[in-house]
Amino acid sequence: MHRETTPNDTRVWLITGCSKGLGRALAVHALERGDRVAVTARDRSAVTDLAAKYGDSALALRLDVTDPASVTAAVQECERVFGHVDVLVNNAGYGYLAAVEEGEDSEVRALFDTNVHGAVTVLKAVLPGMRARRCGHVVNVSSFGGLAAFPATGYYHATKFALEGLSESLAGELAPLGIRVTIVEPGGMRTEWAGESMRRSPVRLEDYEPTAGARRATTLAVSGRQPGDPDRAAAAIAATVDAESAPLRLLLGSDALAGIRARLDRMRDEIEANQALTVSADLEER
């Protein structure tokens, strides 16, 4: 098994968005197996119970990914207390329901600030330490929605597609330095993503009701009934971090697996159907 270890053979994790959902499940899983975890949230009081339960193994920190000063302070405190970061998990993020034309500019910018720019801010704070040690593992939590897109969640997909591309480039840059990158792509998971965490545009345009409007309803209706288990997802992520050869992408859930297989089939069929037109764009040789 591949482990970048500390002197007492435990990993140090820094996980964003630990107040609930997958972030909290992953923090608990890592702590239960004996690792040390900087458990972070915008509201530190949401994670102090983990510090109370796990003692010196859990460091409760305020970290708002949209506030660079809080990111810097949290990373510095983690490194002061634990010495370094072995595993960074960029988990903080949320969804937004709106047809593209219905999207509010301020809400869309806030979404990108959290889901994309926030992850970059945390990366830039943690990577210097990983580079100095020539080891570490970056886990960026994307979504099945970072590989496929549907009506009503276009802006959310845009943030996750951006994170996918960023992570793939990052993996190529960090591999020679001994630092690994894994993109986690959950399907529907029984968290608050489609519940209280979901933001919605108040704008409703009648022309989009059969498409984006209908999917707004089905997305909200599935909350609490998703097939994915955050605890089992956390165990899968930890197993990937332990693996000798970690994948660049890790789909989580049978729905994500079936969905991406169907999407790849559609994409392949469309590419093949338009092959002649595609190659016609090459410069004609004389």
N, C-alpha and C positions, 0 to 999 in steps of 0.2 A: 504494500500500500504506500502511496506517495503522501508524505506529511512534512510540511515545513514546521518543525517543532520548536518549542521554547524549552528552556532548561528542564522544566518538569514534565515535558512531553505532552503539553496541551497546546491547542491552537488559541490564538487570539482573534476574535471576530469583531468587526464593527458593522452593525446592521442599522440601516435607516428605516424609519417607519415601524417601530416595534410596539406601538400602542395596541394594535389589534391585527387580525388577519394573518397572512403568511409571515410577515415580519416577526410577529410575536411567537408564532408557532416555531419558527426557525430558531429564535433566541432561546426558547425553552428547550428545544431539542439539543442544541449545542451545549447548554448549561447542564442538562441531565446527563450528557455523556462525559462531562468533566472538563469541557473547554471553558475558556474565559471569554466573556462577551461584553462589549460596550453596547448596551441597549439604549437606543436613542428614540426620542420623539419630540415633536414641537412643544408639547407640554410634558415636562419632566415628571410631573406627578403621575402620569399615566403608566410609567414604567418603574417607579420606586418600589412597587411590591415585589418585583423580581430581584432587586438588590436586597430587600429584606429577607427574601426566601433563600437566596443563593449566596449571600454574604459577599466575601471578597472576589468571588468569581464573576459577579455581575456588577458592572459600573453603569449606573443610571445617569444619562446625560441629556441635556437639552440640545437638540439639533434640528434646526429648520433649514431644509436644503435651499430655500429661497433667501436665506440670510447668511451671506458669506462669513460674517464675523462669528456667528454661532457655529458654523462648520469648522472654521479654523480653531476655535476654542475647544470644541469637542474632540477633534483629532489630536490636538496637543495634549489634552488631558488624558485621553486613552493611551497615548505614547508615554506620557509621564508615569502613569500608574502601571500599565502592562508592559511597557518597553517598546512595543511596536504593534503593527497590525499584520496578521497573516492572511486574513480573509476579509475583504470588503464586500458587503452586499448592498448594492443600490436598490432598495426595495420601495422607498417612498414614492407614492404616485396615486392617481385617482382617475376616474372616468368623467366624461361629459357627454350629455345627450343633446344633439341638435343636428338637423340637416345642415349641410355646409352653408347654405344661404341664411339659415336661422342663427348661426353662431354669433355671439356677442364678442366684439373685439377684445374687451378687457378680460373676459373669461377665457378666451382662447390664449391670450398672452400669459395669463396666470397658469393655465394648463401646461404650456411649454416651459414656463419658468420652473415648475416643479418636476415634470416628467423628463425633461431633457436637460435644460440648463442646470437644474439642481444636481442631477447625477454628475454632470461635468465638474461642478464646483467641488463636490465631495471627492471625485477622482483626483483632481489636481491637488487636493490637500493630503491625500493618502499616498499617492504614487511616489513622491520623493523618498519616503521611508522604504517602500518596497524596492525601489531602484537601488538604493544604497545597500540593501541586504541581498539583492539579486534573487529574491524569491517572493512569492505571494500569489494570491488568487483573487481576481476580481469577478464577482458574480453580479451581472446586471439583470434585473428582473424586468423582462419585457412581457410578452403575452402571445397567445395564439393570434391575437389581433395585431401583432407586429409582423405577421406573415400573410394575413388575409384581412380584407376590409369589407364592411357591410354598411348599409344605410344607418344613419342616426349617430354613428360613432366615428365619423370621419376624422374629426380633430384628434380624438384619442388615438386612432390608428396612426395618424400622422406623427404623433409623438413617439409611438413605439417603433414605427418604421425608421424614424430618425435614430433611435437608440440602437436598433439592429445594425444599421450601417456604421454608426460610430464604433460600436463594439467590435465589428468585424475588422475595421481598420486598426483599432486599438490592439486586437489580438496579434496582428502581424507586427506591430511596433514593439510589443512587450515580450513576445516569445523569445527573441535572442537574449533578453535580459533575465530569463528564468521566471517570468511572471505569466501566469495563465489567465485566460478570460473565458468565462462561460456565460452564454445568454440563456436565461430561463424563460420558457414560454408556456405558462399555464393555460389550460382551457378554463371552462367554467368551474369556479372553486367556491366552496361554501364560506365566503367571507362577506364583508359589508360593501364590496365593490359595487354591486348592483343595488345596494340598499341605501343606508344613511350616508355612505361616502360619495354616492353618485351626484354630480351636479347636472342641472338641466337648464336649457335655455327656456325662458318664458315665451319666446317668440314661436308661434305655431302658424305656418303657412299652409293653407288648405291644399295646395297642389302637391305637397309632400306627405299628406296624411296616409295615402296608401303604401308609402315606402318607409320613409324615416319615422313617420308618426306611428305606423303599425309596429315597427321594431322598437321604438321607445317603450311601448306597452309590453311587448314580450320580454324585453330586457329587464324591466322592473319586476315583472311577474315571476321571473325565475329566481329572484333573490331568496335565499334560504333553501332552495331545491336543486342547486347545482350538484353535479356528480363528484367534483373534486374535493378531496379531504386535505385541508392545510397541514395537518400533522403528518400525514403520509407524504405529502409534497416536501415538507421540511426534511424528512428522512432521506428522500431521494436526492435532494440538493446536497446534504451532508455526505452521502455516499459518493456523489460526483466529485466533491472537493477532496475526498479521500483517494479517489481512483488514481492509479498510476498514469493513465492517459485519459484526461478529462475531455469531454466533447466541447466543441465551440457552442453548439446548441443543444438544449435539453428541453424537449416537449414534456409537459406534465398533464396526464389525463388521457383517457381513451377518446374523449371527444376531440381533443387537440390533435391526436394522432390521425383519427379518421378525417378530420377537417383538412389537415394539411395534405394528406394523400390525395383527397379529392381536388384540392386546389392545384397541386402539382400536375395531376392528370389533365385538368382543364388548360393549364398554361402550356403544357407540352403539346396538346392537340392544336391549340391556337397557333403556336410557333410553327409547327409542322405544316399547318394549313396555309400559312402565309410565307413559306420558305422562299418561293420564287420571287415574290415581291421584295422580301428582305434583301436577298443577294443582288437584286437589280440596282440597289443603291451604290454598289461598288463602282469605282472608277473603271470605265471601259478601257481595256487594253487595246492598243493599236498595233 
